[in-house]
Amino acid sequence: MKPNRRDADPASRLGGHLLALAGEHDRAALSDTVASLVHSESLTGRNSYGAVLEWTVTATADVITDKLGPIASGSETDKVLTLRTPEGEHMTIEQLPSPERHVWQAIAYYLAGDALRGHRRLRPVVYVSDPEKQIHALTEAVDWLDHLLDMPVRDEPDALTE
């Protein structure tokens, strides 16, 4: 039986739409759609921003797990996530500016299986950040997810190198 789009929750439908825009490299439409969420006057629109951000974060953690296999799971103290910038610079999550730091900390908690802490880590982005930072955070998170989806699956043995 084929899944029915009408049965999907609104956050996943909107997140999928944002991901499609990122995949098409339509930055203007992606930014405009995210901005309309952030600047929504309705309670539904404002709640949608947080739900879509959380969907994007959990999807990113799922893709990382799918791509890396068993080495991606475990507690956050088992590993340190290091990110590489487009310029080739390596950074830990703690070195990232806010709100990116909060988003990646949430991803790390979801990777560790701690959904509650992951959800709570997004609060500063959803409720405290100014609108421009919120737009930037969700747009970047969707771009990261799109990039991760394009990466090849890890084909090495499931062990960390020392």
MARBA-3410 file (N, C-alpha, C, O; in Angstrom, 1 decimal):
162
0.8,-1.2,0.0,0.0,0.0,0.0,0.9,1.2,0.0,1.9,1.3,0.8 ~ 0.6,2.2,-0.8,1.4,3.4,-0.9,1.0,4.4,0.2,-0.2,4.5,0.6 ~ 2.0,5.1,0.8,1.7,6.0,1.8,0.9,7.2,1.2,1.1,7.6,0.1 ~ 0.0,7.7,2.0,-0.9,8.8,1.6,-0.4,10.1,2.2,-0.2,10.2,3.4 ~ 0.0,11.0,1.3,0.5,12.3,1.8,-0.4,13.0,2.8,0.1,13.7,3.7
-1.7,12.8,2.6,-2.6,13.4,3.5,-2.5,12.9,4.9,-2.9,13.6,5.9 ~ -1.9,11.7,5.1,-1.8,11.1,6.4,-0.5,11.5,7.1,-0.4,11.4,8.3 ~ 0.4,12.1,6.3,1.7,12.6,6.9,1.4,13.8,7.8,0.5,14.6,7.5 ~ 2.2,13.9,8.9,2.0,15.1,9.7,2.4,16.4,9.0,3.3,16.3,8.1 ~ 1.8,17.5,9.3,2.2,18.8,8.6,3.6,19.1,8.7,4.2,19.6,7.7
4.3,18.9,9.8,5.8,19.2,9.8,6.6,18.4,8.8,7.5,18.9,8.2 ~ 6.3,17.1,8.7,7.0,16.3,7.7,6.7,16.7,6.3,7.6,16.7,5.4 ~ 5.4,17.1,6.0,5.1,17.5,4.7,5.8,18.8,4.3,6.4,19.0,3.3 ~ 5.8,19.8,5.3,6.5,21.0,5.0,8.0,20.9,5.0,8.7,21.5,4.2 ~ 8.5,20.0,5.9,9.9,19.7,5.9,10.4,19.1,4.6,11.4,19.4,4.0
9.6,18.2,4.1,9.8,17.6,2.8,9.8,18.6,1.6,10.6,18.5,0.7 ~ 8.9,19.5,1.7,8.8,20.6,0.7,10.1,21.5,0.8,10.6,21.8,-0.3 ~ 10.5,21.8,2.0,11.7,22.6,2.1,12.9,21.9,1.6,13.8,22.4,0.9 ~ 13.0,20.6,1.9,14.1,19.7,1.4,14.1,19.7,-0.2,15.1,19.7,-0.8 ~ 12.9,19.6,-0.8,12.8,19.6,-2.2,13.4,20.9,-2.8,14.1,20.9,-3.8
13.0,22.0,-2.1,13.5,23.3,-2.6,15.1,23.4,-2.5,15.7,23.9,-3.4 ~ 15.6,22.8,-1.4,17.1,22.8,-1.2,17.7,21.9,-2.3,18.7,22.3,-2.9 ~ 17.0,20.8,-2.6,17.6,19.9,-3.6,17.5,20.5,-5.0,18.4,20.2,-5.8 ~ 16.6,21.4,-5.2,16.5,22.1,-6.5,17.4,23.4,-6.5,17.5,24.1,-7.5 ~ 18.1,23.6,-5.4,19.0,24.8,-5.2,18.2,26.1,-5.4,18.7,27.1,-6.0
16.9,26.1,-5.0,16.1,27.3,-5.1,16.1,28.0,-3.8,15.2,28.0,-3.0 ~ 17.3,28.7,-3.6,17.5,29.5,-2.3,16.4,30.5,-2.0,16.0,30.7,-0.9 ~ 16.0,31.2,-3.0,15.0,32.3,-2.8,13.7,31.7,-2.3,13.1,32.2,-1.3 ~ 13.2,30.6,-2.9,12.0,30.0,-2.5,12.1,29.3,-1.1,11.2,29.4,-0.3 ~ 13.3,28.7,-0.8,13.5,28.1,0.5,13.5,29.2,1.5,12.8,29.1,2.6
14.2,30.3,1.3,14.3,31.4,2.3,12.9,32.0,2.5,12.5,32.3,3.6 ~ 12.2,32.2,1.4,10.8,32.8,1.5,9.9,31.9,2.3,9.1,32.4,3.1 ~ 9.9,30.6,2.0,9.0,29.7,2.7,9.4,29.7,4.2,8.5,29.7,5.1 ~ 10.6,29.6,4.6,11.0,29.6,6.0,10.7,30.9,6.6,10.2,31.0,7.8 ~ 10.9,32.0,5.9,10.5,33.4,6.5,9.0,33.5,6.7,8.6,34.1,7.7
8.2,32.9,5.9,6.8,32.9,6.1,6.4,32.1,7.4,5.4,32.5,8.0 ~ 7.1,31.1,7.7,6.9,30.3,8.9,7.2,31.2,10.1,6.5,31.3,11.1 ~ 8.4,31.8,10.0,8.9,32.6,11.2,8.0,33.8,11.4,7.8,34.1,12.6 ~ 7.6,34.5,10.4,6.8,35.7,10.5,5.3,35.5,10.5,4.5,36.4,10.5 ~ 4.9,34.2,10.7,3.5,33.9,10.6,2.8,34.6,11.8,3.3,34.6,13.0
1.6,35.2,11.6,0.8,35.8,12.6,0.0,34.7,13.4,-0.5,35.0,14.5 ~ -0.2,33.6,12.7,-1.1,32.6,13.4,-0.3,31.7,14.3,0.9,31.5,14.2 ~ -1.0,31.2,15.3,-0.4,30.3,16.3,0.1,29.1,15.6,1.1,28.5,15.9 ~ -0.7,28.6,14.6,-0.4,27.4,13.9,1.0,27.6,13.1,1.8,26.7,13.1 ~ 1.1,28.7,12.5,2.3,29.0,11.8,3.6,29.1,12.7,4.6,28.5,12.3
3.4,29.7,13.8,4.6,29.8,14.8,4.9,28.5,15.3,6.1,28.1,15.5 ~ 3.9,27.6,15.6,4.2,26.3,16.1,4.8,25.4,15.0,5.6,24.5,15.3 ~ 4.4,25.7,13.8,5.0,24.9,12.7,6.5,25.1,12.5,7.2,24.1,12.2 ~ 7.0,26.3,12.8,8.4,26.5,12.7,9.2,25.5,13.6,10.1,24.8,13.1 ~ 8.8,25.4,14.9,9.5,24.5,15.8,9.3,23.0,15.4,10.3,22.3,15.5
8.1,22.7,14.9,7.9,21.3,14.5,8.7,21.0,13.3,9.3,19.9,13.2 ~ 8.8,21.9,12.3,9.6,21.6,11.1,11.1,21.6,11.4,11.9,20.8,10.9 ~ 11.6,22.5,12.3,13.0,22.4,12.7,13.3,21.1,13.4,14.3,20.5,13.2 ~ 12.4,20.7,14.3,12.6,19.4,15.0,12.6,18.2,14.0,13.4,17.3,14.1 ~ 11.7,18.3,13.0,11.6,17.2,12.0,12.9,17.2,11.2,13.5,16.1,10.9
13.5,18.4,10.9,14.7,18.4,10.1,15.9,17.9,11.0,16.7,17.2,10.4 ~ 15.9,18.2,12.3,17.0,17.7,13.2,16.9,16.2,13.3,17.9,15.5,13.2 ~ 15.7,15.6,13.5,15.6,14.2,13.7,15.9,13.5,12.4,16.5,12.4,12.4 ~ 15.5,14.1,11.2,15.8,13.5,9.9,17.3,13.5,9.7,17.8,12.5,9.2 ~ 18.0,14.5,10.1,19.4,14.6,10.0,20.1,13.5,10.8,21.0,12.8,10.3
19.6,13.3,12.0,20.2,12.3,12.9,19.9,10.9,12.3,20.8,10.0,12.3 ~ 18.8,10.7,11.7,18.4,9.4,11.1,19.3,9.2,9.9,19.8,8.1,9.7 ~ 19.6,10.2,9.1,20.4,10.1,7.9,21.9,9.8,8.3,22.5,8.9,7.7 ~ 22.4,10.5,9.3,23.7,10.2,9.8,23.8,8.7,10.3,24.8,8.1,9.9 ~ 22.8,8.3,11.0,22.8,6.9,11.5,22.8,5.9,10.3,23.5,4.9,10.2
21.9,6.2,9.3,21.8,5.3,8.1,23.2,5.3,7.3,23.6,4.3,6.8 ~ 23.8,6.5,7.2,25.0,6.6,6.4,26.2,6.0,7.1,27.1,5.3,6.5 ~ 26.3,6.1,8.5,27.5,5.7,9.2,27.3,4.3,9.9,28.3,3.7,10.3 ~ 26.0,3.9,10.0,25.8,2.6,10.6,25.9,2.7,12.2,25.8,3.7,12.8 ~ 26.3,1.5,12.8,26.3,1.4,14.2,27.2,2.4,14.9,27.0,2.7,16.1
28.3,2.9,14.3,29.2,3.8,15.0,28.6,5.1,15.3,29.1,5.9,16.1 ~ 27.4,5.4,14.7,26.8,6.7,14.9,25.9,6.7,16.2,25.5,7.7,16.7 ~ 25.6,5.5,16.7,24.7,5.4,17.9,25.6,5.3,19.1,26.8,5.1,19.1 ~ 24.9,5.5,20.3,25.6,5.5,21.5,25.5,6.9,22.2,24.8,7.8,21.7 ~ 26.0,7.0,23.4,25.8,8.2,24.2,26.7,9.4,23.6,27.7,9.1,22.9
26.2,10.6,23.9,27.0,11.8,23.3,28.4,11.9,23.9,29.2,12.5,23.4 ~ 28.6,11.2,25.0,29.9,11.2,25.6,30.9,10.2,24.9,32.1,10.3,25.2 ~ 30.3,9.3,24.1,31.1,8.3,23.4,31.9,8.9,22.3,32.9,8.4,21.8 ~ 31.5,10.1,21.8,32.1,10.6,20.6,32.0,12.1,20.6,31.2,12.7,21.3 ~ 32.8,12.8,19.8,32.8,14.2,19.6,32.5,14.4,18.1,33.3,14.0,17.3
31.4,15.1,17.8,31.2,15.4,16.4,32.0,16.6,16.0,32.1,17.6,16.6 ~ 32.7,16.4,14.9,33.5,17.4,14.3,33.0,17.7,12.9,32.7,16.8,12.1 ~ 32.7,19.0,12.7,32.1,19.4,11.4,33.2,20.0,10.6,34.1,20.7,11.1 ~ 33.1,19.8,9.3,34.1,20.5,8.3,33.3,21.6,7.6,32.3,21.3,6.9 ~ 33.8,22.8,7.6,33.2,23.9,6.9,33.5,23.8,5.4,34.4,23.0,5.0
32.8,24.5,4.6,33.1,24.5,3.1,34.6,24.9,2.8,35.1,24.5,1.8 ~ 35.1,25.7,3.7,36.5,26.1,3.6,37.5,25.1,4.0,38.7,25.3,3.9 ~ 37.0,23.9,4.6,37.9,22.9,5.0,38.3,22.9,6.5,39.1,22.1,6.9 ~ 37.8,23.9,7.2,38.1,24.1,8.6,37.3,23.1,9.4,36.2,22.8,9.1 ~ 38.0,22.5,10.4,37.3,21.5,11.3,36.9,22.2,12.6,37.7,23.0,13.2
35.6,22.0,13.0,35.1,22.7,14.2,34.3,21.7,15.0,33.6,20.8,14.4 ~ 34.4,21.8,16.3,33.5,21.0,17.2,32.2,21.8,17.3,32.1,23.0,16.9 ~ 31.2,21.1,17.8,29.9,21.8,17.9,29.9,23.0,18.8,29.3,24.0,18.5 ~ 30.7,22.9,19.9,30.9,24.0,20.8,31.5,25.3,20.2,31.3,26.4,20.7 ~ 32.2,25.1,19.1,32.8,26.2,18.4,31.9,26.9,17.5,32.2,28.0,17.0
30.7,26.3,17.2,29.8,26.9,16.3,29.1,28.1,16.9,28.9,28.1,18.1 ~ 28.7,29.1,16.1,27.9,30.2,16.7,26.4,29.7,16.9,26.0,28.7,16.4 ~ 25.8,30.5,17.8,24.3,30.2,18.0,23.6,30.8,16.8,24.0,31.9,16.3 ~ 22.6,30.2,16.2,21.8,29.0,16.7,22.3,27.7,16.1,21.8,26.7,16.5 ~ 23.4,27.7,15.2,23.9,26.5,14.7,24.3,25.5,15.8,24.1,24.3,15.7
25.0,26.0,16.8,25.4,25.2,17.9,24.3,24.5,18.6,24.4,23.3,18.9 ~ 23.1,25.2,18.8,22.0,24.5,19.4,21.4,23.4,18.5,21.0,22.4,19.0 ~ 21.4,23.7,17.2,20.8,22.7,16.3,21.7,21.5,16.3,21.2,20.3,16.3 ~ 23.0,21.6,16.2,23.9,20.5,16.1,23.9,19.7,17.5,24.1,18.5,17.5 ~ 23.8,20.5,18.6,23.7,19.8,19.9,22.5,18.9,20.0,22.5,17.8,20.5
21.4,19.4,19.4,20.1,18.7,19.4,20.3,17.4,18.5,19.9,16.3,18.9 ~ 21.0,17.5,17.4,21.3,16.4,16.5,22.1,15.4,17.3,21.8,14.2,17.2 ~ 23.1,15.8,18.0,23.9,14.9,18.8,23.1,14.2,19.9,23.3,13.0,20.1 ~ 22.2,14.9,20.5,21.3,14.2,21.5,20.4,13.2,20.8,20.2,12.1,21.4 ~ 19.9,13.5,19.7,19.0,12.5,19.0,19.9,11.3,18.5,19.4,10.2,18.6
21.1,11.5,18.1,22.0,10.4,17.8,22.3,9.5,19.0,22.4,8.3,18.9 ~ 22.3,10.1,20.2,22.5,9.4,21.4,21.3,8.7,21.9,21.3,8.0,22.9 ~ 20.1,9.0,21.2,18.9,8.4,21.7,18.2,9.2,22.7,17.2,8.7,23.3 ~ 18.6,10.4,23.0,18.0,11.2,24.0,17.1,12.3,23.4,17.5,13.5,23.2 ~ 15.9,11.9,23.0,15.0,12.7,22.2,14.5,13.9,23.1,14.3,15.0,22.6
14.3,13.7,24.4,13.8,14.8,25.2,14.9,15.9,25.3,14.6,17.1,25.2 ~ 16.2,15.6,25.5,17.2,16.6,25.6,17.4,17.2,24.2,17.7,18.4,24.1 ~ 17.2,16.5,23.1,17.3,17.0,21.8,16.2,18.1,21.6,16.5,19.1,21.0 ~ 15.0,17.7,22.0,13.9,18.6,21.8,14.1,19.9,22.6,13.9,21.0,22.2 ~ 14.6,19.7,23.9,14.8,20.9,24.7,16.0,21.8,24.2,16.0,23.0,24.4
16.9,21.2,23.5,18.1,21.9,23.0,17.6,22.9,21.9,18.3,23.9,21.7 ~ 16.5,22.6,21.3,16.0,23.5,20.2,15.2,24.7,20.7,15.0,25.7,20.0 ~ 14.9,24.7,22.0,14.1,25.8,22.6,14.7,27.2,22.4,14.0,28.1,22.0 ~ 16.0,27.4,22.6,16.6,28.7,22.4,16.4,29.2,20.9,16.3,30.4,20.7 ~ 16.5,28.3,20.0,16.3,28.7,18.6,14.8,29.0,18.3,14.6,30.1,17.7
13.9,28.2,18.8,12.5,28.4,18.5,11.9,29.6,19.3,11.1,30.4,18.7 ~ 12.3,29.8,20.5,11.6,30.8,21.4,12.4,32.0,21.7,11.9,33.0,22.1 ~ 13.8,32.0,21.5,14.6,33.1,22.0,15.2,33.8,20.8,15.4,35.0,20.8 ~ 15.6,33.1,19.8,16.4,33.7,18.7,15.5,34.7,18.0,14.3,34.6,17.9 ~ 16.2,35.7,17.4,15.5,36.7,16.6,15.1,36.1,15.3,15.7,35.1,14.9
14.1,36.7,14.6,13.6,36.1,13.4,14.6,35.8,12.3,14.6,34.7,11.7 ~ 15.6,36.7,12.2,16.7,36.4,11.2,17.5,35.2,11.5,17.8,34.4,10.6 ~ 17.8,35.0,12.8,18.5,33.8,13.2,17.7,32.6,13.0,18.2,31.5,12.7 ~ 16.4,32.7,13.3,15.5,31.5,13.1,15.5,31.1,11.6,15.6,29.9,11.3 ~ 15.4,32.1,10.8,15.4,31.8,9.3,16.7,31.1,8.9,16.7,30.1,8.2
17.8,31.7,9.4,19.1,31.2,9.1,19.2,29.7,9.6,19.7,28.9,8.9 ~ 18.8,29.5,10.8,18.9,28.2,11.4,18.2,27.1,10.7,18.8,26.0,10.4 ~ 16.9,27.4,10.3,16.2,26.3,9.6,16.7,26.2,8.2,16.7,25.0,7.7 ~ 17.0,27.3,7.5,17.5,27.2,6.1,18.8,26.4,6.1,19.0,25.5,5.2 ~ 19.7,26.7,7.0,21.0,25.9,7.1,20.7,24.5,7.4,21.4,23.6,6.8
19.8,24.2,8.4,19.6,22.8,8.8,19.0,22.0,7.6,19.4,20.8,7.4 ~ 18.2,22.6,6.8,17.6,21.9,5.6,18.7,21.7,4.6,18.8,20.6,4.0 ~ 19.6,22.7,4.4,20.7,22.5,3.5,21.7,21.4,3.9,22.1,20.6,3.1 ~ 21.9,21.3,5.3,22.8,20.2,5.8,22.1,18.9,5.5,22.8,18.0,5.0 ~ 20.8,18.8,5.7,20.1,17.5,5.5,20.2,17.2,4.0,20.5,16.0,3.7
20.0,18.1,3.1,20.1,17.8,1.7,21.5,17.4,1.3,21.7,16.4,0.6 ~ 22.5,18.0,1.9,23.9,17.6,1.6,24.2,16.2,2.1,24.8,15.4,1.4 ~ 23.7,15.9,3.3,23.9,14.6,3.9,23.3,13.5,3.0,23.8,12.4,2.8 ~ 22.1,13.8,2.5,21.4,12.8,1.7,22.1,12.5,0.4,22.0,11.4,-0.1 ~ 22.9,13.5,-0.1,23.7,13.3,-1.3,25.0,12.5,-1.1,25.7,12.1,-2.0
25.4,12.4,0.2,26.7,11.7,0.5,26.6,10.2,0.3,25.5,9.7,0.6 ~ 27.6,9.6,-0.1,27.6,8.1,-0.2,27.5,7.4,1.2,27.9,8.0,2.2 ~ 27.0,6.2,1.2,26.9,5.4,2.4,28.3,4.9,2.7,29.1,4.6,1.8 ~ 28.6,5.0,4.0,30.0,4.5,4.5,30.1,3.0,4.2,29.2,2.3,4.6 ~ 31.2,2.6,3.6,31.3,1.2,3.3,32.5,0.5,4.0,32.9,-0.6,3.7
33.0,1.2,5.0,34.1,0.7,5.8,33.6,-0.1,6.9,32.4,0.0,7.2 ~ 34.5,-0.9,7.6,34.0,-1.7,8.7,33.5,-0.7,9.8,33.9,0.4,9.9 ~ 32.5,-1.2,10.6,31.9,-0.4,11.6,32.8,-0.3,12.9,32.5,-0.9,13.9 ~ 33.9,0.4,12.8,34.8,0.6,13.9,35.3,2.0,13.8,35.6,2.5,12.7 ~ 35.6,2.6,14.9,36.2,4.0,14.9,37.7,3.8,14.8,38.3,2.9,15.4
38.3,4.7,14.1,39.8,4.7,14.0,40.3,5.4,15.2,39.8,6.3,15.7 ~ 41.5,4.9,15.7,42.1,5.5,16.8,43.0,6.7,16.4,43.6,7.3,17.3
END
